[in-house]
Amino acid sequence: MVRVAAGPFAPGHLGELTQQVPFEMIDAVLAETRCGQRRVRDLPSRVVVYLLLAGCLFAELGYRQVWQRLVAGLEGVPVAEPSAAALTKARRRLGPQPLRALFDLLRGPGSSMAGPVRWRGLLVCAIDGTTLFAADSAANLARYSKQRGGRTGGSGYPMLRLVTIMACGARSVIDAVFGPITCGETTYAKDLLARLPTGVLLLADRNFAAGHLLTIVTGRQAHLLVRAKTGSGGPKLPVLHRLADGSHRSVFGGQPVRVIDAEISIKTKAGTVTGIYRLITTLLDADAYPATAIVRLYHERWEIETAYLEIKSSILGGRVLRARTPAGVDQEVHALLITYQILRTAMTDATTSQPGTDPDRASFTIALHAARDQVIHAAGVIADTPIDLIGKIGRLVLDNLLPERRLRVNARTVKRAISKYNARGPNIDRRTYQATLSLNMPAGPVLTTSPEP
């Protein structure tokens, strides 16, 4: 039997994911932002919030088709049949404030996610930016410009820059900010870092190796591990004291830091590639945080790249955002982040129910399609007693765990060209290879990791 809300509120659900964003939570957010309806319409504000979240699960569909999926499982329940124009007016009437408030309520690692992403007592997170495309409308162009130049002449759509902090391992969103691409990642990062939780170890790429950002991080009682350039354009890091593990003490941005220089070799059947990497960290104790362990940990920074792939490829499918106004873009991006976050929460609840299961083994694609099916069937909207903490989505994730991650390398190139012409030349090797990694540090040990047989 389908169990949903009564009357015009019945289409307001997200299938089993409703348990992650229950009716009471949505109503509280609407009351806080004063965006609830003054009278009960065919499209109450709570229903419109769920419509926006469902729109992210079905990113390839228009909102009229999304509505049809919300009501598909409500057989025997009288529901409205709003036009596309009515759905547009309802979204505009709601505005972006409730979605902002809901994201602020849901962001963070969550208590169930705290274990898998900690390293030596620190919550390991990564910061990075990406770009999204907005609809090519006059209203959007007034705020979000197109990118000019490049080999293809620039972008065909207005672009926005999204910068997030994500917990590694569970890949949950700690915080996010977005805006026009005319501002760089480090500009947006200042706002994020000012809200950084204490006890975090933040991993970042070379773009974030800036003294003023490090000062903000340490001011939040958090730690930073960032890669730095090694050439003439890199920061000056004088050797103040050489440590036994090969690292040395220095100063950066007026703050005491530790510098780790490592030679990393990747060997595959296609050959061997060796590179010199320099890491800067505020983890000064070489006994508590050995240099070799830090170098290996830094690889976790790639978790945020995988998270962006899940958002932009798995959810959006490379599509342009629907909204044709800046307020609509604000609303839609927050809905996208919320949907990603609650999917991740459902996945991590499942993997933590089986001790020793790495969250990396949970398939985002399995979770996404399971959630879509539950919406269409209006299943699991109201939790049974006792509450099923895993649910249908979690069981499908556990039944289809990915294999243990192996050490592999793949060239960072376009694998399938956007056009019929060759992308970056005809002779690029796009194959994936199993690899052996060797780590060599001055005055330190040489460690080798081989692929599984």
N, C-alpha and C positions, 0 to 999 in steps of 0.2 A: 504494500500500500504506500502511495506517495504521501509524504508528510511535509507540507510547506506552510508558509504563513497564510492567513485568511484574506479573502476579498481581493482588492486590487494590489495587495502586497505579495500575492502568490508568485508572480514572475521574478520577484526579487530574491534570487538565490544564486549560488555558484556551485551547485552540486555538492559533492563531498567537501570541497574546499570552503564551503560556508562555515564549517566548524573552525576554520582558521580566522575567518572574519564574520562572526555571528551577528545576528540581527541587533543585539544589544550594543555591540561595539559600533556598528554603523550609526545607530540612533544617537549614541552618545557623541560621536563626532559631528553629526548634523546639528545637535543641540549646541555643542561648543562653538561651532562656526556660524550658528544662526542661519543655517541654510535649509532647515526643514520646511515642508510645505505648510502654508497657513490653513489650507483645507485639503482634504484627501481627494486627489485627482486620479485619473486613470493611470498616471505615471508618477507615483509618490517619489520623493527624493531618495528614499532608501532603495527603491527599485532602480533608479537611474544610476546609483553608485554601482550596484551589481551589474547593470548593463555595461558600464564602462570597463569593469574588470573582465567580464565575459568577452568583451570586444578584443581584449588582449589574447585570450585563449583562442579566439577565432579571428586572427589578424587578417586573414585573406578575405573576409566577408564584410559587407556593409552592415550598418547597425540594424537595419530592418531584418536582415537574415540572421543576425545574432539574436534578435528578439525571438525569432521563430524557433531557435534552438533552446532558449530559456523556457518557452512554453510547450515544447514538444512532448515533454513527459507529464504534463498537467492534464491528462485526459479526465474529463468530467468536471474540471474546475473552470468556472467562467472567467475568461481573461480578456483584456482589451486587445484590440487590433490597431495599434497606432500606425499612422503613416510615417514615412521617412522624415517628413517635415516636422511632425509632432515630436519625434525622437530628437531631432536637431534642436528644437526649441527647449526641450526638457534638459538637454545637456548644457545648453547655454544658461538656462535659468539656475541650474545647480552651481555652475562656476567651478574654479579649480580649488577653492579653499578646503572643502571636505576631503579631497584626495590628498592634498598636502598634509592635513592633520592626520589622516589615516596612515600615510606613509611614515610620518614622524612617530606614530604609535607602534608601528610594526618593525621599523628598522632596528638593527642591532643583532648581535650574535644569538640572543635567546638562551635561556638557561639550558635547554636540551642540547645546544650546539657548543657549549663551552669546552667540553672535554676534548673532542677530536682536533681542535685547531690550536691547542696550547703547546708551547715549546719551552721547557724549563721554567714554567710558571708564568710565561708571557703569552698573551693572546696574539697570535701571528696574523697580521692583516697586510693587505697590499693596496697601494693607491696608484691609479692610472686613469687616463682619459680615453674617450672614443668619440665618434661623431655619429649623428643620426640625421636623416633627411626628413624635412617637413614638406607639406603640400605646397606647390608652387602657386600661391595666391598673393594678391597685392597686400593683404593684411599681414601675412607672414613675412613678406619681403621687407616690410617696414621695420621689423625687428631682427629677423634672421637673414643674413646676406648669403649669396652664393659664393662659393670658393672660386677664385679666378686663377688663370694660368695653368701650368702643368702641360703634359704632353697631349692631353685630350681637350685642352681649352678651358678647364674648370668644371665645376659641378653643374648639372642641369636643374637642381633643386636647392632651395634654401637649406642651410646646414646649421645644426646646433651642436655644441660641445657638451658632452656629459662626462663628469669626473666623479668617481666613486671611491670609497674605501670599502673593501670587502674582506671578510674573514676567510683566510685560506682553509682549505680542507672542505668545510661545509659550504663555502662560497656564498654566504649570506651577506646582505648589504648592510654595512654599518652606517653609512651616511652617503649622501649624494647631492650634487649641485649641477645645474646646467644653465646654459645661456648661449649667446651668439658666439660663433667661432672667431670673431674679432678679438676675443680675449683668450689668452693662452692657458694651458693646463695649470701652470704654477700660480697664475692669478686666482683661478677658482680654488686651487688647493689651500690657499690661505684661510678661506672661510671654513673649509672642511677641517683643517688641522686645529683651528680655534675651538672646535667642538670634539676633538679626539678624546676618547675615554682614557683613563689612566690604566697603566698595566699593559699597554699595547706595544708590540714590536712591529713597526711599520716597514714593509719592504717597498722599495721604489726603484725606478730605472734612472738612467743618467740625467734625464730632463729635470728631475727633482733634487739634484745635488746642488742645493743652494743654501748658503749659510743662514739666511733669514728664515727659511722653512725649518731647518734644524733647530733654531732657537725656539720656534713655536712648539715643536714636538717636545723638546725637553721641558719647556714651561708647563706642559700638560702632564708631567711625570710619566712620560712614555719614552720609548726608544726608537731609533731609526737605524735601518740598514739599507744603504743606498749605493748603487754602483756609480763610479766616477770615471770621467775620461782620464786617459793616461798620457796623452800627448801634450803638446804645448798649450792646447786650449783647456786642459784640465786644471782643477784647483791646486794651489800650492800647499803641499802637506809636508812640512819639515819633519824629519825624524828626530823626535825628542828623546825617545827611549825605545830600544829594541827589546822585544819580548822573546821568550824562549820558543814560542810556537811559530816564530817567523813574522808575526805582526809587529807593528810599532805604534807608539803613542805619538799623537800630533795634536794640532789645533785647527779647527775649521769653523768659520763664522763666529769666532770668539769663544767657542765651546771646546772642551777637551774631547777628543775622539780617538778611536783606534783605527788604523789603516791596515788592510789585509791585501797583499799582492799575491796572486795565485796564477800559476800557469796550468791551464786546463787543456787536455788533449782528448779529442773524440776520435776513436778508431772504428771504422766500419770496413766492410769488404770493398767499398769504393775508395778507401784511402784514409789518411789521418789528417785532421785539422787541429792546429794548436793556436790558442789565443791567450793573451795576458789580460787578466781581469783585476780591477782595483775596487775594493769595497771599503766604504766608510761606515763606521758604526759607533754608537754611543755606549755599546756594551764593552766596558773597559776592562773587566776582570777576565784575564786569559784563562784562568783555572776554571771558572764557572762557565765560561763561554769560549771553548777552544776554537781556534781559527778554522780548522778543517770542518768542524761541525757547522760553523757559520756559513762557510762557502757552500756546503751542501744544502743548508736551509734556504739559501737565497733562491734556489731553483723554484721554491714554492711561489715566487712572485708570478709565475705563469698561470696560477690558478685564476687570477683576475682576467687574463686573456681568454681563458676557457669560458668564464662567466659571461664575458661580452659576446662570445660566439653563441652561447645559449640564448641570450637576449635578442641579438640581431639576426641570427640565422634560424635557430629553432623556433622562437616565438614569432618574430616579425617576418622571417623568411626573406630577408633582404628588402622588404617593402618600405615604402615611404609612409610616414605617419599620416593618419586620415585628416586630422584637424586642420582647418583652413584659417584659424585665427590664433594669435599668440596665447590668448587665454585658453583656447582649446588645446594647443600644444602643451601648455603647462598641465592641464588636466590629464591629457593622454599619457604624457611621460611619467607622471606620478602613478597613474593606473598601471602602466607597464612595470614599473619598479615594484609596486605592491604585488602584482600577480607573480612576478618572478620570485619575490621573497616568500610568499605563502607556498608556492610549489617547492621551494628549497626547504622550507620548514617541514612540510609533509614528508619529503624524501629523507631528511635527517632524523625525524621521529622514527622512521622505519629502520634505518641502519643502526641507530643507537639501541633499538630493541634487541639486536643481535650483537652482544659484546664482541669486539675484535673486528667488526666489519668496517672497513675504511669507507667514509662517505664518497670517495672517488669512484667507488664501484657502482654507485647508484646511477641509473640511466635517466638523464633529464628528458629524453625523448619519450621513454616509457611513461614517466610521470605526467608529462604534458598531454599525451594522447589519452591516458587513463582519466585525467581530470576533465578533458573535453567530453568523453563518453558519459561521465557522471552528470555533467551539466545537461546533456541531451535527455537523459533518463530521469532527471530531477531526483537523483539517488543520493542518499546519505546527507540530506540537507539538515535534518534535525537528528542529533546523535541519539542512539539508543542508550539505555541504561543496562549494564555499565557501559561507559563510553569506550568505544573502540579507538584506541590511540593510533593504531596503524591504518585501519580502513582498507578499502579496495585499492586505492592508489598505492599505499605502502606495501600491500601484499604483492601487487604486480611488480613493483620495484624489486622486492626481495626475491621473487621467483625468476627475475631476469637480471641478476647482478652481472656487471661487466667483469671480465677477468682481471686478475691482479695486474697493476700497471708495470710494464717492462721498460727498461732503458732503451729508448729508440730516438732517432733523430730524423728530421725531415726539413728540407730546404724551405725557407720562408718565402715562397714564391706563389704566384697565381697558378692554381692547378687547372682551373678551367677558365679560359679567356672569356671576357664579357662579349667580345665580338668574334667573328669568324677568323680574324687575323691573329697572327702569333702574338702572344703576350711576352714582351721582353726577350724576344729572340726565339729561334726554333730549337735550340740545343740545351735547354734547361732540364736538369735531372730533378724530377718531382717525386721520385720514389722515396719510400720510408725504409730506413735501415735499422736493424738491431746494432747496438753500439757497445763499446767498452770505453769507460771514462777513466782517465788518469789525472790526478791532482798533484801538482808539485809546488811546494812553497819554500821560499828561502829559509834555511835553517830549520825547516820543518819536514815532516814525513811525506813520503809519496804513497798515495792511496789509489787503488785501482778497483773499479767495479765492472764486472763482466755481465753480459746478458745471460738470461736464464737458458738452460739447454733446451 
